Amino acid sequence: MVISRIAQGSAAEDLACRYLEARGLALVARNVRYRGGELDLIMRDGEHLVFVEVRSRRHTRYGTPAESVTRSKQQRLLRAAALYLQRQRLDLPCRFDVVAILQADGEPQVEWIRDAFQLT
């Protein structure tokens, strides 16, 4: 059975959210969309607001899920996060994490990359 990319992405976000919540983070928002960018998960980790990019792949033929977060993707995430902070009128320390999920045979492998990239 072929699963649509949207359903696959939603399942990966569900898995990432559960994974992070089990490690003490709290969900603030999900799938926040702005023109030119989307924030998959926004979570709270103590005093930090964490913008989480979830990437999932079924194989590494074209690279790992984490490697798919290119510089241009990072720039889109940074712009979307800035808009979110502005519209919510928040002034909190932030970080950008990546949850990379490899859904090969068997159990999905989850890699959590804290502070994956910085504001530049």
N, C-alpha and C positions, 0 to 999 in steps of 0.2 A: 504494500500500500504506500503510495506517495503522499507525503505530508507537505502541505503548502508552506512556503517560506514564512508567511505571516504566522501560521500556527507553530512552526518550528521556533521562530523568534520569540513568540509569547511563552512557549514552554521553557526556553532557555532563560528568559527573564524571571519566570516563576522559580526555577531552580536556583538562579543566582540570588534572588531575594530571600528564599528560605535559607540558603547557605550563609548569607550575611547576617540574617536575623539570628541564626543559631550561634553566631559569633559576637552577638551583642549590639549590632546596629539596628536602628529603628527606621522603618519606611516612612518617608515624608510625602513623596509623590512618585508617580510612575508615568512614563510616556508623555512627558511634557514637550509639546511641539511648538516651535517657533519657525518662522520663515527662515529656511536655510539650516535648520538643525533640530535635533530631537535629543532629549535627555532621557535615557532608558529608565534609570532609577535615581532618585534623590533620597539619600539616607542621612541619618544623624548618627555620629559616632562621638559620644561625649560632647564636647563643645564644637566639633567640626561638622560642617555640612559637607557631605560626600556626594559628588556627582559620579555615578557609576555607569561606565560603558560596558555593555554585555555583548560579547562576541562568541559565536558558536560555529563550529565546523564539524563535518563528519569525517574528514581526513586531513592530512597535512601536505597533500600533493602540491598545493599552491602556497604553502606556508602555514604557520600556526595561527590560531584565532587571535592571539595577542599581536602578532605581526601585522594583522589587517587593520590595526588602528594607526593609520598613516598620519603624517604631519598635517595634511589637509583636513582629515577627520578630527584631529585634535583641535585645529583652529575653529572648526564649526562648533565643537563642544564648548570651547572657551567662550565663543560669542553667545551661544545659547545660555550658558551658565550666567554670564554677565547680565543678560536680559532677565533671567529668572530672579537674580538677586535684586536687580533694580525694580522690577515690577512687584516683588514681595516686600520691598523696602527692608532688606536684610543686610546686616553688616556683621558677618560671622567669618571666622577662619574656615577656609574651604580646601578641599583637595579633590583630585581626580583619580579614581581607581578604575581598573579594568578587571572584569571577571571573564576569563577565557575558558570556554567549555569545549572539550574535544569529545564528540559523541560518536566515537568509533564503536567497535564491537563491545558489547557488555555495558558495564557501568560507566556513566559519563565521568570524565576526569575534569575537575574544576581547579583552576589556578586563579588565585586572587592576587592581583598586583596592586598593592597599596601605593598611593602617591606616584602613579604611573608616568605622569608628566606634569609640568609646571606652567604657570602663567609666565609668558615671556614678553 
